[in-house]
Amino acid sequence: MQIVLYQPEIPPNTGNIARLCVATTTPLHLIEPLGFSLEDKYLRRAGLDYWEHVQLRVWPNWEAFIPASGRLVFSSARKGVLYHQFGFQSDDLLVFGPETRGLPENLFAQSAGCVRVPIWGPVRSLNLSTCVGIVLYEALRQSRGLPERM
């Protein structure tokens, strides 16, 4: 399992996701342009002192990133199957778009599937780091990537 953030915009979200990736030993890919510097104090603060443990790759654009193996599974706030109804595999790359606009439509043709986290009430969307956590843990659970005991 791997996490891919396409053009992330908000430093604390990326920092929180980086910490999540360390906690789950999940590689993190960032696709440029980023809406912040990797030296941003808010990014560093959200990731705490775990940055040295992040399996991080930064890519200059989507074309440079496209992986040779693994399925691209996209996330969207408005389309796709409910995350818990999707059949995740251990080599999936979970792709999340920028906070303010989501993934561009032209990328969806490259995905093996699209998932969404359901939302009730007047809320338009959930925080990106919350969605990544929900989807990642379900994907790990399904693919037997969660340890039986800690």
C-alpha positions in Angstrom: 0.0 0.0 0.0 1.2 3.5 -0.8 -0.3 7.0 -0.5 -0.1 9.5 -3.3 -0.9 13.2 -2.8 -1.5 15.0 -6.1 -0.5 18.7 -5.7 -1.3 19.0 -2.0 -2.0 22.6 -0.9 -2.2 22.7 2.9 0.9 22.0 4.9 -0.6 20.6 8.1 -2.7 18.1 6.2 0.5 16.8 4.5 2.3 16.7 7.8 -0.5 14.7 9.4 -0.5 12.3 6.5 3.2 11.9 6.7 2.9 11.0 10.4 0.2 8.5 9.5 2.5 7.0 6.9 5.2 6.5 9.4 2.8 4.9 11.9 1.7 2.4 9.2 5.0 2.0 7.4 3.3 3.3 4.2 5.4 5.0 1.5 4.3 8.6 0.7 4.5 10.2 -2.8 4.0 13.9 -3.3 3.3 15.1 -6.9 4.4 18.7 -7.6 3.6 21.5 -7.6 3.1 21.6 -3.9 1.2 24.5 -2.3 4.0 24.9 0.3 7.7 24.3 0.8 8.8 21.1 2.4 10.6 23.3 4.9 7.3 24.9 6.0 7.1 25.2 9.8 3.4 24.1 9.8 4.2 21.0 7.8 7.1 20.1 10.1 5.0 20.8 13.2 2.2 18.5 12.0 4.7 15.7 11.2 6.4 16.2 14.5 9.8 14.6 14.8 9.0 11.7 12.5 10.1 13.3 9.2 13.4 11.3 9.1 11.3 8.1 9.1 8.9 9.0 6.2 9.4 6.9 3.1 9.0 10.0 0.9 9.4 10.6 -2.8 8.6 13.9 -4.4 7.8 13.9 -8.1 8.0 16.9 -10.5 4.6 16.0 -12.1 2.1 13.2 -12.7 3.9 11.9 -15.8 7.1 11.4 -13.9 5.3 9.6 -11.2 3.2 7.0 -13.1 4.2 3.7 -11.5 5.3 0.6 -13.3 3.3 -1.7 -11.0 0.4 -1.5 -8.6 -3.2 -0.3 -9.1 -4.1 3.4 -8.9 -7.1 3.8 -6.7 -8.4 7.4 -6.7 -10.4 9.1 -4.0 -13.2 11.7 -4.7 -15.6 13.6 -2.4 -18.4 13.2 -5.0 -18.0 10.0 -7.0 -16.9 6.4 -6.7 -18.0 3.5 -4.6 -18.1 3.7 -0.8 -14.6 3.0 0.4 -15.6 0.0 2.5 -17.3 -1.6 -0.6 -14.1 -1.4 -2.8 -11.8 -4.5 -3.0 -8.4 -3.2 -2.1 -5.2 -5.1 -2.9 -1.9 -4.9 -1.0 0.0 -3.2 -3.9 -2.6 -0.4 -4.4 -1.5 3.2 -4.7 -4.2 5.4 -3.0 -4.3 8.7 -4.8 -5.8 11.9 -3.2 -6.2 15.3 -4.9 -5.6 18.8 -3.7 -7.8 20.1 -0.9 -9.6 22.9 -2.8 -10.3 21.2 -6.2 -9.8 17.4 -6.0 -8.2 15.4 -8.8 -8.5 16.6 -12.4 -11.1 14.7 -14.5 -8.5 13.6 -17.1 -6.6 11.5 -14.5 -9.6 9.3 -13.7 -9.3 7.2 -16.8 -6.0 5.9 -15.4 -7.5 4.5 -12.2 -8.4 1.0 -11.3 -11.3 2.4 -9.3 -12.5 5.4 -7.4 -13.6 5.5 -3.7 -15.4 8.0 -1.5 -16.0 8.4 2.2 -19.7 9.1 2.8 -20.8 12.3 4.4 -24.0 13.1 6.2 -25.4 16.6 7.0 -24.5 20.0 5.6 -20.7 19.3 5.4 -19.3 19.6 1.8 -16.2 17.5 2.5 -14.0 16.0 5.1 -10.4 17.1 5.9 -7.9 15.4 3.5 -5.9 13.8 6.3 -9.0 12.4 7.9 -10.0 10.8 4.5 -6.6 9.4 3.9 -6.6 7.8 7.4 -10.1 6.3 6.9 -9.3 4.9 3.4 -5.8 3.7 4.3 -6.9 1.7 7.4 -9.7 0.1 5.5 -7.3 -0.8 2.6 -4.8 -2.3 5.1 -7.5 -4.2 6.9 -8.8 -5.7 3.6 -5.3 -6.6 2.4 -4.2 -8.1 5.7 -1.8 -5.3 6.2 -2.9 -4.7 9.8 -1.1 -6.6 12.5 -3.2 -9.0 14.6 -1.7 -7.6 17.8 0.4 -4.7 18.8 
